[in-house]
Amino acid sequence: MSLVELGWLDLIGAVLGFVFTLLIFSYIIADNPLFRFTIFLFIGISSGFVTIIVIYNVLLPRLVVPLISGNQGQQLLGLIPLALSVLLLMKISPRTAHWGNSAMAYLVGVGAATAIGGGLLGTLFPQMGALINLFDVSGIQQIGGNLIISLINAVIILLGTIATLAFFHFGIRSKGNQTGLQQGWIENLSQLGRIFIAVTFGVLFAGVFSAALIALVERLSFLVDFIKPLVTLIVTM
Amino acid sequence: MAQTAHIVDKMTEFICPNCGTSNSPDQEFCQSCHANLAFRNTTEGSTDNAVPESEENQSPAEEGYPGFEDELIEVPEDNNNLDDLFKEETEKAEIDLNTFADSETGEEGAISDDSQYRDPLPDWLIDLTSEDVGKDEERVLKDPEIDEDEQGLNNLEKEFSAWLSEIENDDDSDIGEEEAKEPVEEIVDEPELEQVELPEWLEAMRPVELVAPPLRSRDEANELLEGRGPLAGIWGVLPSEPDSAREGEPKSASVVLQVSENNRVNADLLKGMLGEKWESKPLASSQVFASQDYIRWIIALILFAAIIWALTTSNQEQNPRSLNTPNEVVSVYNLINGLTVGDRVLVAFEYDPGLSPELDAAAAPIVDHLLLRGVYLTMVSTSPIGPLLGERFLTFTQVDHNLRTNRNYVNLGYIPASTAGLISFSQNPRRTLPFTIESEPAWGDANQKALLPLQGIYQVSDFALVVVIVDQPEVARAWIEQVLPYLQAGLERTPLVMVSSAQAEPLIRPYYEAIPKQIQGLVTGLAGGTSYTSLTRRDSLPLTYWEAFGTGLIIAALLITIGGIVNISISLFPRKINDEGEGSE
C-alpha cells in the first residue's frame, strides 16, 4: 500500500512510525535523550496496554462479573479468587506481607508442579525415548533411511548428549594427599562437550543475529516505502 | 495573696513517717499506706509550738508577725514577671555578698559590725528558739532514757576514735598518749616479726615488682615534686597525670616460642611468600586504529547502504524456486493441504513486538495457506500483548482475504497464568476463555450458538491443527509439554506445528527430530517462510525482505571476517615487536 493511498489515521501512524524509527536509529550516533524518550514511550505504552488487557480480559469477566451478576454458585466460587487476590495485594506492605504468603505459596506450588510434571512427561522421557529409538534398526528401515548414515547420526547425537552432560559434571575425587582431581575420561569427555556447547552457542548467536537483521531490514524497508512516494511527488512537482 | 496562702498550705502538710507521703492536716490515716496518723495530734498537742488548727492556714504575715512582710515574696499573677523577680533577687544577693566581702577585707568604708546588717529576729521566733533550746536541754537532762542513749553514743565515738588512732599510730606519732595508750600496749606485748631476706630464686618469682613500681608511702606521695604543668616545682600536689602514665613501659619478659622444625619451615615459607614483591605489571597497550564510535558508524553506514540498495533494486517478481525446501517445512505444507473447508485451526501468537518482522514474515505464507483452505482461525496467546499482535498480523499480512472478526476468525485473547493457564485451556477451553477480546461471549449458551469459528469445539483436541508462532524456546516447550498430551488424547491426534524464530530453532528442533515426532512441522524464520512461499507459489511478505536479508547477511559475514583478521593482526603485531626487541638484545 502506497503512502498516498493511506487514510488520515494511517498517515499519522506512518509519520509517527517514521519519526520514532529515526529516533531509535539515532542511537548509532550515541546514546541521547531522544532515543531514551522513545524507549520510555514504548515501555509506557506496552505497560498501559497490558494493564488494559488484564482488566478487560481477566479481572472483569472472571472476577467482577461473576461476583456481581452471577448466580449463587458463581458468586461463591468468585469469593475464592477474590480472597486470594486480596491476600496477594497485602504483599505490597511489609507489615501485612505475611498475609500474602498463603496465596503466593499456592501460586508457586501450582507453577512448580505444572513445570515439573510437564518437564518430565513432555520433554525428558520423550527425548530419552527418542535417543534410544535412534538405534532402532527396524525403525530406520521402516522409515526408509540410509542405515549407516542414520546410525552415525545417532552416535553423534548420543556422544554430544553424554559429552555435554559430562561438561556439567563437577564431581571430584581424592587420592592420598592429592585432592581435586577429576577422573581422566570424564575430563576428556567434558572437553568434547565443550565443543558441542560452543557449536550450540554459535548457532544460537547466528539465530539472534538473523532475527535482528530481519528487524533492521523491515524498518529500512518501511523508511524506503515512506520516503519513495515523497521523493516521487517532489520530482513530479 | 492566694498563691501565698497556697505555699503556706504546703508547708503545713503532714508527711507520713511510714511511707513519706504528704497528707493534709485533717487526715487521720495516710492516704497511701493507711498508717494511723493520730499520734500526730498527740505530739502536736504535747509541743508548745504547735500551731492551732484554725491558725494553720494563716500565713505569718497575715498574722501580723513583724518582719515577715519583708521576707515573704509576693508571687505575681503573671508568670512572665517571674524572670524579672528572680533577676531582682539575684542582684540583691550579689550586692549583699559584695558588702560582706568588703567588710571581711576591712576596706575603707566597710562596716565591721555585721550586727547592723542583721535583721532583727521577729519576737515569735526569738521566743520559739529560746523556749525550744531550753526545753530540749531540760528534757535531755531529766529523761534518763535519752541520757543513757546519748551517753552510749558518746562512748562509742570515743572507742571509735581510739581504734582509728591505733591505725594511724604507725605513721603518725603526734597522737596523744591517752588515746593511743591501750592499743600500743597490746602491740608491744606481741613479739615483732623479724625481717627476713628472701632468697634470690624467690625474689625472681615476684613478677609484680618487675612490672609494677614499688608502692610508695603516703608521705612519699605527698612529697612528690610536681614536674609538669603550671604547678611545676610545688611539693605534694595532686598529680595531673595518673601514676601509670608517668612510669615508663613495663619491662617485657622474654618469651621463647617452642616451635618444631616443621613449624619453622612453614614460617620461613610464609615469610618468603610475604616478602616477595607483588608489583603490578602494566597491561600491554592494544593498538586501536579508530575509536569505537567511528567503527560503529562505519559498520552502520555500510550495512544500511547495502540493505537500502538491495531493497530499492530487488526484483520481487523473481521467486526463489531453487531454494531447497526442508522436510519440516514440507510437513507443515502437507498438513495444511490435508485440511478441509470449515476445519477449525488454533493459532497461538507467542512473540514480542521486537521479533514481529521475522515471525510475521515466517507465518504470513502459512496463514495465507490456511485461509486459502477455507478454515476458521481461533487466536490465543499466553502473552498479554499477543492478541494485539495477532490482530495486527491479520490486518497487515492478510489484507487480500477480507477477514471479518468473529466470522472468519475469533480472537479469544490472553490466557493468564502461563503454563497453568495452558493446562486449563487444554482441559476446558470454554471455561478458561469464555469471552472474545471484545468481551463478547464466545461459546454461546442454551439460547445462543457459539461463534462460527468455535462451533463444534469442546476441547482442544477438537481443533484440526494447532499452529504456534513463537520466539522463545521456553514458551514453545510449555506448549509441547502442557498441551500436546491433550492433543493426542482424542481419537484423531491433532497435529502441532511450530513457526519459530531463528534464535529459538536449535532448542525446538529436537522435538521435531525425535522419533516419534513431538511436533509435526517446523518453519523457522525468514528462510522457513521463504521456503514455504516457494511451495505455495504465492507472492508473500518473505519475498520482500529476502534479497535485502541475504545482502545484509553477506555484508555482516564480510565485516565479521574483516574484524577477525584485524583482531588477529593486532594481537600478532605487538608480539612481533617484542620478538624483535628480544632478538636485538
Interface residues (C-beta under 8 A of the other chain):
Chain A: M1 I28 I29 A30 S46 F49 V50 I53 V54 Y56 N57 V58 L60 P61 V110 G111 T114 A115 G118 G119 L121 G122 T123 P126 Q127 G129 A130 N133 L134 D136 G139 T200 V203 L204 A206 G207 V208 F209 S210 A211 L213 I214 A215 L216 V217 E218 R219 L220 S221 V224
Chain B: D293 R296 W297 A300 L303 F304 I307 I308 L311 T312 P353 G354 L355 P357 E358 A361 P384 I385 P387 L388 V399 G413 Y414 P416 S418 T419 A420 I423 P434 F435 I437 S439 D471 R477 A478 I480 E481 Q482 L484 P485 S501 A502 Q503 A504 E505 P506 P510 E513 A514 I515 P516 Q518 G525 L526 T544 Y545 A548 F549 G552 L553 A556
